[in-house]
Amino acid sequence: MLRESMLLMFSFNAYRYQPSDDLAVVAFSLQALVGLFMTLMVFARFLALLSSPKSMDEFDS
C-alpha cells in the first residue's frame, strides 16, 4: 500500500513502474521516503529563514 501510494504521488500512474523483485521495491520505497524527507527539511529551513512580521499593535514592544 505504501509503494502504491508513493508511485501515485511521484508518477501519477501506479502501473508504469513494476519492479522485478523485492529488493527493487525496497530500493524504490527507500529512495522515495528519503526524497520526501529531504523536501520537507528544505521547506522547513526556508520557512525558518523568513523574517517575522512586525507587530501592528502600538503597545507591543
GROMACS elastic network, one bead per residue, 0.5 to 0.9 nm:
[ bonds ]
;  ai    aj funct       b0    kb
    1     4     6  0.51767   500
    1     5     6  0.61499   500
    1     6     6  0.86339   500
    2     5     6  0.50908   500
    2     6     6  0.61593   500
    2     7     6  0.85758   500
    2    29     6  0.78660   500
    3     6     6  0.51867   500
    3     7     6  0.61111   500
    3     8     6  0.86215   500
    3    14     6  0.87399   500
    3    25     6  0.74072   500
    3    26     6  0.88617   500
    3    28     6  0.80764   500
    3    29     6  0.61912   500
    4     7     6  0.50657   500
    4     8     6  0.61701   500
    4     9     6  0.85526   500
    4    13     6  0.89597   500
    4    14     6  0.58772   500
    4    15     6  0.88223   500
    5     8     6  0.52303   500
    5     9     6  0.61497   500
    5    10     6  0.87003   500
    5    14     6  0.79949   500
    6    10     6  0.60722   500
    6    11     6  0.82832   500
    6    14     6  0.85465   500
    6    29     6  0.74072   500
    6    32     6  0.68874   500
    6    33     6  0.83735   500
    7    10     6  0.53228   500
    7    11     6  0.56339   500
    7    12     6  0.67682   500
    7    13     6  0.65196   500
    7    14     6  0.52684   500
    7    15     6  0.83636   500
    7    16     6  0.85754   500
    7    17     6  0.80023   500
    7    29     6  0.89725   500
    7    32     6  0.87681   500
    8    11     6  0.55487   500
    8    13     6  0.52918   500
    8    14     6  0.53469   500
    9    12     6  0.58966   500
    9    13     6  0.83762   500
    9    14     6  0.89729   500
   10    13     6  0.82897   500
   10    32     6  0.82148   500
   11    14     6  0.74276   500
   11    16     6  0.79433   500
   11    17     6  0.88661   500
   12    16     6  0.88273   500
   13    16     6  0.56649   500
   13    17     6  0.81705   500
   14    17     6  0.70201   500
   14    18     6  0.84226   500
   15    18     6  0.65037   500
   18    25     6  0.86833   500
   19    22     6  0.75529   500
   19    23     6  0.84949   500
   19    24     6  0.55106   500
   19    25     6  0.60804   500
   19    28     6  0.86327   500
   20    23     6  0.84564   500
   20    24     6  0.67057   500
   20    25     6  0.82511   500
   21    24     6  0.55604   500
   21    25     6  0.68139   500
   22    25     6  0.50649   500
   22    26     6  0.63244   500
   22    27     6  0.86182   500
   23    26     6  0.50932   500
   23    27     6  0.60630   500
   23    28     6  0.85606   500
   24    28     6  0.60392   500
   24    29     6  0.84496   500
   25    28     6  0.52347   500
   25    29     6  0.60753   500
   25    30     6  0.84876   500
   26    29     6  0.51490   500
   26    30     6  0.59692   500
   26    31     6  0.84662   500
   27    30     6  0.51698   500
   27    31     6  0.60594   500
   27    32     6  0.85358   500
   28    31     6  0.51406   500
   28    32     6  0.60797   500
   28    33     6  0.85714   500
   29    32     6  0.51264   500
   29    33     6  0.61070   500
   29    34     6  0.85589   500
   30    33     6  0.51916   500
   30    34     6  0.60902   500
   30    35     6  0.84831   500
   31    34     6  0.52340   500
   31    35     6  0.60822   500
   31    36     6  0.85745   500
   32    35     6  0.51091   500
   32    36     6  0.61205   500
   32    37     6  0.85891   500
   33    36     6  0.50459   500
   33    37     6  0.60811   500
   33    38     6  0.85574   500
   34    37     6  0.50433   500
   34    38     6  0.60888   500
   34    39     6  0.85281   500
   35    38     6  0.51349   500
   35    39     6  0.61139   500
   35    40     6  0.86524   500
   36    39     6  0.51150   500
   36    40     6  0.62900   500
   36    41     6  0.86987   500
   37    40     6  0.51950   500
   37    41     6  0.62292   500
   37    42     6  0.87561   500
   38    41     6  0.50267   500
   38    42     6  0.61869   500
   38    43     6  0.85527   500
   39    42     6  0.52711   500
   39    43     6  0.61917   500
   39    44     6  0.85995   500
   40    43     6  0.50955   500
   40    44     6  0.60503   500
   40    45     6  0.85589   500
   41    44     6  0.50776   500
   41    45     6  0.61171   500
   41    46     6  0.85594   500
   42    45     6  0.50846   500
   42    46     6  0.61222   500
   42    47     6  0.86630   500
   43    46     6  0.50510   500
   43    47     6  0.62502   500
   43    48     6  0.86416   500
   44    47     6  0.51351   500
   44    48     6  0.61900   500
   44    49     6  0.87713   500
   45    48     6  0.50237   500
   45    49     6  0.63440   500
   45    50     6  0.89993   500
   46    49     6  0.52557   500
   46    50     6  0.67467   500
   47    50     6  0.54082   500
   47    51     6  0.87424   500
   48    51     6  0.79203   500
   54    57     6  0.89359   500
   55    58     6  0.78081   500
   55    60     6  0.69896   500
   55    61     6  0.84962   500
   56    59     6  0.89247   500
   56    60     6  0.80910   500
   57    60     6  0.54217   500
   57    61     6  0.84974   500
   58    61     6  0.76036   500
